[in-house]
Amino acid sequence: MLKTVFHRNSSFKKFCRFLGLSIRITGLLMVISITAEAQGDLLIMPRRVVFEGSRRSQELNIANTGQDTAKYTISTLQFRMTAGGAFERITEPDSGQYFADKYIRFFPRNIILAPNESQVVKVQLVKTTELPAGEYRSHLYFRAVPIEKPVGEEILKDTSKLSVSISPVFGLTIPVIIRVGETNADVAFSYVYLNMENPSSPALNLTFNRSGNRSVYGEVVVYYCPPAGKETPIQTVRGIAVYTPGKVRNFKITLENIKGVNLHKGKFRIVYSSPPEEGKKMLAETELVLK
């Protein structure tokens, strides 16, 4: 743990703004927590929970892959996905967006795992019998909670100063999706082009266009089709989602280690498919002629 001591007349607020930190003051003790979207030593399987049809409950396997005992709390958060694929936390749904948190329950809500220990978290549906047709989404938030040291273990010798403790707090979110009644989605590609500004790291840029009342999720495979010969898969990107109510997502695929590919001849075939556990159904396809 990093500890820093500040005098009362120091420019502490400027320091906090510089680091982008949130501050909590209790008496003479000031604690700063840095919250980061990082996996750390937490492993969750599966990474998505989808309720569809008659399924009413699912299980998550939570594992601590670190070398220290860890404590986690589980809660729900709400997000919108931007056109760039980033998540923004919200408290009210956007038009056409529906939250799922009122219709799920999960337990336990607090877990302590020793190194290499795992536990099952159960997620169940509740009060969904009269829900209107559509897709409902919230996110389970697994937050690592620092295990506090016993009171009195650390003593402030100079009470005229403020002791500041900075420790990272890691969190991981996974979506919980409920689909009720008839839901559908269509996807198409647009604005597909090859960015050659950095010849050593060419990038394929494309835009997903989603329509319908459900999200889409899957993987993109880029195939290279030479002027003569058999096409070859050269890049695969998994876990690409376009969540409701968003209709557009811009995406960039960096093409790495593509030996034997002439970026000025032939063409790329780009295929977006649902994941294997959902049948690997083709969702969208397009081609880009290389010049």
C-alpha positions as CSV (number, residue, x, y, z in Angstrom):
1,M,0.0,0.0,0.0
2,L,1.3,3.5,-0.9
3,K,1.0,6.0,1.9
4,T,1.5,9.7,1.5
5,V,1.2,12.4,4.1
6,F,-0.2,15.9,3.3
7,H,-0.2,19.0,5.4
8,R,-3.6,20.8,5.8
9,N,-2.4,23.8,3.8
10,S,-1.1,21.7,0.8
11,S,-2.6,21.8,-2.6
12,F,-4.2,18.4,-2.1
13,K,-7.3,19.1,-4.2
14,K,-5.1,19.8,-7.3
15,F,-3.3,16.5,-6.6
16,C,-6.6,14.6,-6.5
17,R,-7.8,16.2,-9.7
18,F,-4.6,15.3,-11.4
19,L,-5.0,11.6,-10.5
20,G,-8.8,11.6,-11.1
21,L,-9.5,10.3,-7.6
22,S,-12.6,10.2,-5.4
23,I,-12.1,11.3,-1.8
24,R,-13.7,10.2,1.4
25,I,-12.8,12.1,4.6
26,T,-13.3,10.6,8.1
27,G,-11.9,12.8,10.9
28,L,-8.2,13.2,10.3
29,L,-8.0,10.1,8.1
30,M,-8.5,10.6,4.3
31,V,-8.8,7.5,2.2
32,I,-8.5,7.5,-1.6
33,S,-9.8,4.6,-3.6
34,I,-8.9,4.1,-7.3
35,T,-11.6,2.0,-9.0
36,A,-10.4,0.2,-12.2
37,E,-12.2,-2.0,-14.7
38,A,-9.7,-4.9,-14.5
39,Q,-10.0,-8.6,-14.0
40,G,-7.1,-8.9,-11.6
41,D,-7.2,-12.4,-10.0
42,L,-10.9,-12.9,-10.5
43,L,-12.1,-15.5,-13.0
44,I,-15.8,-15.7,-13.9
45,M,-17.4,-18.3,-16.1
46,P,-19.5,-17.8,-18.2
47,R,-18.9,-14.1,-19.0
48,R,-22.5,-13.6,-20.0
49,V,-25.9,-14.6,-18.5
50,V,-28.8,-14.9,-21.0
51,F,-32.3,-16.0,-20.0
52,E,-34.4,-17.0,-22.9
53,G,-37.3,-19.4,-23.3
54,S,-38.1,-21.5,-20.2
55,R,-34.8,-21.1,-18.5
56,R,-35.2,-19.6,-15.0
57,S,-31.9,-20.0,-13.3
58,Q,-28.2,-20.1,-14.1
59,E,-24.9,-20.6,-12.2
60,L,-21.7,-18.7,-12.3
61,N,-18.4,-20.2,-11.3
62,I,-16.3,-17.6,-9.5
63,A,-12.6,-18.4,-8.9
64,N,-9.7,-16.6,-7.1
65,T,-6.6,-17.3,-9.2
66,G,-4.3,-15.1,-7.0
67,Q,-2.0,-15.9,-4.2
68,D,-3.9,-14.0,-1.5
69,T,-7.4,-14.5,0.1
70,A,-9.8,-12.1,-1.6
71,K,-13.3,-10.7,-0.7
72,Y,-15.9,-9.7,-3.3
73,T,-19.2,-8.0,-3.1
74,I,-21.8,-8.5,-5.9
75,S,-24.3,-5.8,-7.0
76,T,-25.9,-4.5,-10.1
77,L,-25.0,-1.6,-12.4
78,Q,-26.6,-0.1,-15.5
79,F,-24.7,0.9,-18.6
80,R,-25.2,2.3,-22.1
81,M,-22.9,1.3,-24.9
82,T,-21.5,4.1,-27.0
83,A,-20.9,4.0,-30.7
84,G,-17.2,3.5,-29.9
85,G,-18.0,0.4,-27.8
86,A,-17.3,2.1,-24.4
87,F,-19.6,1.7,-21.5
88,E,-21.1,4.6,-19.7
89,R,-22.8,4.2,-16.3
90,I,-26.3,5.4,-16.1
91,T,-29.2,5.4,-13.6
92,E,-32.1,5.9,-16.0
93,P,-32.6,3.8,-19.2
94,D,-32.3,5.4,-22.6
95,S,-35.3,5.3,-25.0
96,G,-35.8,1.7,-26.0
97,Q,-33.6,0.4,-23.1
98,Y,-35.0,-1.8,-20.3
99,F,-33.1,-2.8,-17.1
100,A,-33.1,-6.3,-15.8
101,D,-32.2,-5.8,-12.2
102,K,-35.7,-5.8,-10.8
103,Y,-36.3,-9.2,-12.4
104,I,-33.3,-11.1,-11.1
105,R,-32.0,-12.2,-7.8
106,F,-28.5,-13.6,-7.0
107,F,-26.8,-15.2,-4.1
108,P,-24.6,-15.0,-2.2
109,R,-23.9,-11.3,-2.5
110,N,-20.6,-11.5,-0.6
111,I,-17.9,-14.1,-1.0
112,I,-14.5,-14.7,0.4
113,L,-12.2,-17.0,-1.6
114,A,-8.8,-18.4,-0.5
115,P,-6.1,-18.7,-3.2
116,N,-7.3,-21.1,-6.0
117,E,-10.7,-21.5,-4.3
118,S,-13.9,-21.3,-6.3
119,Q,-17.6,-20.8,-5.5
120,V,-20.9,-20.9,-7.3
121,V,-23.1,-17.8,-7.6
122,K,-26.8,-18.6,-8.5
123,V,-28.8,-16.1,-10.7
124,Q,-32.6,-16.6,-10.8
125,L,-35.5,-14.9,-12.6
126,V,-38.3,-13.3,-10.5
127,K,-41.5,-11.5,-11.4
128,T,-41.2,-12.0,-15.2
129,T,-44.6,-13.5,-16.0
130,E,-46.2,-10.3,-17.1
131,L,-43.2,-8.5,-18.7
132,P,-43.9,-7.0,-22.1
133,A,-41.9,-8.5,-25.0
134,G,-38.4,-7.3,-25.4
135,E,-34.9,-7.5,-24.1
136,Y,-33.9,-6.4,-20.5
137,R,-30.3,-5.9,-19.5
138,S,-28.3,-5.1,-16.4
139,H,-24.8,-5.9,-15.3
140,L,-23.5,-7.9,-12.3
141,Y,-20.6,-6.0,-10.7
142,F,-18.0,-8.1,-8.8
143,R,-16.1,-5.6,-6.7
144,A,-12.9,-6.6,-4.8
145,V,-13.1,-5.4,-1.2
146,P,-9.8,-4.8,0.6
147,I,-9.6,-7.0,3.7
148,E,-9.1,-4.5,6.5
149,K,-6.3,-4.8,9.0
150,P,-7.3,-5.0,12.7
151,V,-8.0,-1.6,14.4
152,G,-4.8,-0.4,16.1
153,E,-2.4,-2.2,13.9
154,E,-1.4,1.2,12.4
155,I,-1.0,4.2,14.5
156,L,-0.7,7.8,13.3
157,K,2.2,9.4,15.2
158,D,1.6,12.9,14.1
159,T,-2.1,13.9,14.4
160,S,-1.5,17.3,12.9
161,K,-1.1,15.7,9.5
162,L,-3.4,13.7,7.2
163,S,-2.6,10.2,6.3
164,V,-3.6,9.2,2.8
165,S,-3.9,5.6,1.8
166,I,-4.0,4.8,-1.9
167,S,-5.0,1.2,-2.9
168,P,-6.4,-0.2,-6.1
169,V,-10.0,-1.6,-6.0
170,F,-10.6,-3.9,-8.9
171,G,-14.0,-4.7,-10.4
172,L,-15.5,-6.8,-13.1
173,T,-18.9,-6.6,-14.7
174,I,-20.8,-9.2,-16.8
175,P,-24.2,-8.6,-18.6
176,V,-27.4,-10.3,-17.5
177,I,-29.9,-10.4,-20.3
178,I,-33.5,-11.4,-20.2
179,R,-35.4,-11.9,-23.4
180,V,-39.2,-12.1,-23.2
181,G,-41.6,-12.9,-26.1
182,E,-40.5,-12.4,-29.7
183,T,-37.2,-10.7,-30.1
184,N,-35.2,-10.2,-33.3
185,A,-32.2,-8.4,-34.6
186,D,-30.5,-7.8,-38.0
187,V,-26.9,-6.7,-38.5
188,A,-25.2,-5.2,-41.5
189,F,-21.7,-3.8,-42.1
190,S,-21.0,-0.3,-43.5
191,Y,-17.9,2.0,-43.9
192,V,-15.5,-0.9,-44.3
193,Y,-12.0,0.3,-45.2
194,L,-8.4,-0.5,-44.7
195,N,-6.3,2.0,-42.8
196,M,-2.7,2.0,-44.0
197,E,-1.4,5.0,-42.2
198,N,0.9,2.7,-40.2
199,P,2.2,0.1,-42.8
200,S,3.6,-2.1,-40.0
201,S,0.2,-2.2,-38.3
202,P,-2.6,-2.0,-40.8
203,A,-6.1,-1.7,-39.4
204,L,-9.5,-2.8,-40.8
205,N,-12.2,-0.3,-39.8
206,L,-15.8,-1.2,-40.0
207,T,-19.2,-0.2,-38.6
208,F,-21.9,-2.5,-37.3
209,N,-25.5,-1.4,-38.0
210,R,-28.0,-3.2,-35.7
211,S,-31.8,-3.1,-35.9
212,G,-34.5,-4.9,-34.0
213,N,-35.4,-5.2,-30.3
214,R,-32.5,-7.4,-29.1
215,S,-28.7,-7.2,-28.8
216,V,-26.2,-9.1,-30.9
217,Y,-23.1,-10.8,-29.7
218,G,-20.5,-12.9,-31.5
219,E,-17.1,-13.1,-33.3
220,V,-15.7,-11.6,-36.4
221,V,-13.4,-13.6,-38.7
222,V,-11.5,-11.9,-41.5
223,Y,-10.6,-14.1,-44.5
224,Y,-8.1,-13.2,-47.1
225,C,-9.0,-14.2,-50.6
226,P,-6.0,-14.0,-53.0
227,P,-6.6,-13.3,-56.8
228,A,-6.0,-17.0,-57.3
229,G,-6.1,-19.6,-54.6
230,K,-8.1,-20.6,-51.5
231,E,-9.2,-18.1,-48.9
232,T,-7.5,-18.2,-45.5
233,P,-8.7,-16.9,-42.1
234,I,-6.2,-14.3,-41.0
235,Q,-7.8,-12.7,-37.9
236,T,-10.5,-13.6,-35.4
237,V,-12.0,-11.2,-32.8
238,R,-14.4,-12.7,-30.2
239,G,-16.9,-11.1,-27.8
240,I,-18.1,-8.3,-30.0
241,A,-21.5,-7.0,-28.9
242,V,-23.9,-4.3,-30.0
243,Y,-26.3,-3.7,-27.1
244,T,-29.8,-2.3,-27.3
245,P,-30.8,0.4,-27.8
246,G,-27.6,1.2,-29.7
247,K,-27.9,0.9,-33.4
248,V,-24.3,1.6,-34.4
249,R,-20.9,0.4,-33.3
250,N,-17.6,1.4,-34.8
251,F,-14.8,-1.1,-34.6
252,K,-11.2,-1.5,-35.5
253,I,-9.3,-4.7,-36.1
254,T,-5.5,-4.5,-36.1
255,L,-4.1,-7.0,-38.6
256,E,-1.1,-8.6,-37.0
257,N,1.2,-11.3,-38.2
258,I,-0.5,-11.6,-41.6
259,K,2.3,-13.3,-43.6
260,G,1.7,-14.0,-47.2
261,V,-1.1,-11.4,-47.5
262,N,-0.8,-8.8,-50.2
263,L,-2.8,-5.8,-49.0
264,H,-3.1,-4.4,-52.5
265,K,-4.4,-7.5,-54.3
266,G,-7.3,-9.8,-53.7
267,K,-10.0,-9.1,-51.2
268,F,-11.1,-9.5,-47.6
269,R,-14.3,-11.4,-46.6
270,I,-15.5,-10.3,-43.2
271,V,-18.0,-12.6,-41.4
272,Y,-19.8,-11.8,-38.1
273,S,-21.3,-14.9,-36.4
274,S,-22.9,-15.8,-33.1
275,P,-20.7,-17.7,-30.7
276,P,-20.4,-21.5,-30.9
277,E,-22.6,-22.0,-27.9
278,E,-25.4,-20.2,-29.8
279,G,-25.0,-22.2,-33.0
280,K,-22.4,-20.1,-34.8
281,K,-25.1,-18.5,-37.0
282,M,-23.9,-16.0,-39.5
283,L,-25.2,-12.5,-38.6
284,A,-23.5,-10.3,-41.2
285,E,-21.1,-10.6,-44.1
286,T,-19.3,-8.2,-46.4
287,E,-16.3,-8.0,-48.7
288,L,-13.5,-5.4,-49.2
289,V,-11.6,-5.4,-52.5
290,L,-7.9,-4.6,-51.9
291,K,-6.3,-2.0,-54.2
